[in-house]
Amino acid sequence: MQFRETELVYFSATGTTRKIIETIGSVLPGRKNAHNLLLKPIKDDFPITADRLTVAAIPVYNGRLPDYCTQSLIHLKGNDTPAIAVVVYGNREYDDALLELKTILEKNGFFVVGAAAFVARHSIFPQVATDRPDTNDLALVRDFTRKCTEKLDSLSAPEEFVPFEVKGNFPYKEAKPVPMKPSSGEDCNLCGTCAQICPVGAISVTETETRTDEGLCISCGACINACPSESRQYRGADYEKFKGKFIERFSRRKEPELFF
Ligand SMILES: Cc1cc2nc3c(=O)[nH]c(=O)nc-3n(C[C@H](O)[C@H](O)[C@H](O)COP(=O)(O)O)c2cc1C
């Protein structure tokens, strides 16, 4: 089966998922259309014809897909459309996130030719998997992408496709927000960059302070990544305590897992 172009659908608050999907895109032939859900969620149904490969790459939040992303993914409407499902996680575990992504795509008319969980720097605890994805990871990303296109080439119709399973369980792990929320420090210059990038509108800037609505905040870290004065951080005694334990438990290197 041939595809003319590729839809690259991703969410990336701190840049690692973006790095991985761009590496996938660099191996694929033809035109690529990028949909960065951080900047623009998909709010209306988006039909994708069978001659367009779709790559969805989403970071893992607490073992699941962030609900913010699911709200966009449900609008992708395939019609026997080939897809590649990728989750990116911070070296703890990806639990049910890959199964969740593959299932959403399959329920929406896509057939998933390959699925993978790649490892990247943990966006809440960047001391974990700090330099990842590294050159080995990116070589694997390219290899994975080639295998997906070879598999697609070997099919003459979607009916020939043999489904495969990925790691994960039904019912999915309960989706819980993480308690760590970024905030601005005393050195905040009230520039408002954080408020502009926040995908859920959780940040407001007054003349004297930058406020975060912790009920809305999804802890993605986009504000930390964008802050020009490095004032935005996860902070506080609980964060520091948890950080130490987390680094101790989850620093042992994990390798990407690929499914075809
Ligand atoms: C709210 C939140 C929850 C997370 N939960 C997990 C998790 O369950 N397992 C894991 O290994 N990493 C977890 N991470 C780390 C991210 O999956 C990882 O850092 C990913 O590379 C972030 O992608 P990005 O750089 O594109 O934003 C979490 C990060 C955030 C912000």
The ligand as a MOL file (V3000), in Angstrom:
LIG
                    3D

  0  0  0     0  0            999 V3000
M  V30 BEGIN CTAB
M  V30 COUNTS 31 33 0 0 0
M  V30 BEGIN ATOM
M  V30 1 C 2.0670 15.1500 34.2570 0
M  V30 2 C 3.1420 14.1920 33.8300 0
M  V30 3 C 3.0140 12.8370 34.0950 0
M  V30 4 C 4.0090 11.9440 33.6720 0
M  V30 5 N 3.8340 10.6040 33.8970 0
M  V30 6 C 4.7810 9.7240 33.4720 0
M  V30 7 C 4.6140 8.3220 33.6620 0
M  V30 8 O 3.5880 7.8370 34.1160 0
M  V30 9 N 5.6370 7.4970 33.3130 0
M  V30 10 C 6.8150 7.9820 32.7920 0
M  V30 11 O 7.7170 7.1890 32.5760 0
M  V30 12 N 6.9530 9.2990 32.5200 0
M  V30 13 C 5.9640 10.1820 32.8340 0
M  V30 14 N 6.1100 11.5210 32.5750 0
M  V30 15 C 7.2750 11.9690 31.7940 0
M  V30 16 C 6.9290 12.2300 30.3280 0
M  V30 17 O 6.1590 11.1800 29.7940 0
M  V30 18 C 8.2060 12.3700 29.5000 0
M  V30 19 O 9.0780 13.2570 30.1200 0
M  V30 20 C 7.9520 12.8160 28.0820 0
M  V30 21 O 9.1710 12.6840 27.4050 0
M  V30 22 C 7.4770 14.2590 27.9930 0
M  V30 23 O 7.2840 14.6010 26.6330 0
M  V30 24 P 7.5500 16.0760 26.0660 0
M  V30 25 O 9.0280 16.3730 26.2250 0
M  V30 26 O 7.2050 15.9530 24.6230 0
M  V30 27 O 6.6960 17.0210 26.8180 0
M  V30 28 C 5.1540 12.4260 32.9880 0
M  V30 29 C 5.2790 13.7970 32.7410 0
M  V30 30 C 4.2850 14.6710 33.1500 0
M  V30 31 C 4.4440 16.1270 32.8300 0
M  V30 END ATOM
M  V30 BEGIN BOND
M  V30 1 1 1 2
M  V30 2 1 2 3
M  V30 3 2 2 30
M  V30 4 2 3 4
M  V30 5 1 4 5
M  V30 6 1 4 28
M  V30 7 2 5 6
M  V30 8 1 6 7
M  V30 9 1 6 13
M  V30 10 2 7 8
M  V30 11 1 7 9
M  V30 12 1 9 10
M  V30 13 2 10 11
M  V30 14 1 10 12
M  V30 15 2 12 13
M  V30 16 1 13 14
M  V30 17 1 14 15
M  V30 18 1 14 28
M  V30 19 1 15 16
M  V30 20 1 16 17
M  V30 21 1 16 18
M  V30 22 1 18 19
M  V30 23 1 18 20
M  V30 24 1 20 21
M  V30 25 1 20 22
M  V30 26 1 22 23
M  V30 27 1 23 24
M  V30 28 2 24 25
M  V30 29 1 24 26
M  V30 30 1 24 27
M  V30 31 2 28 29
M  V30 32 1 29 30
M  V30 33 1 30 31
M  V30 END BOND
M  V30 END CTAB
M  END
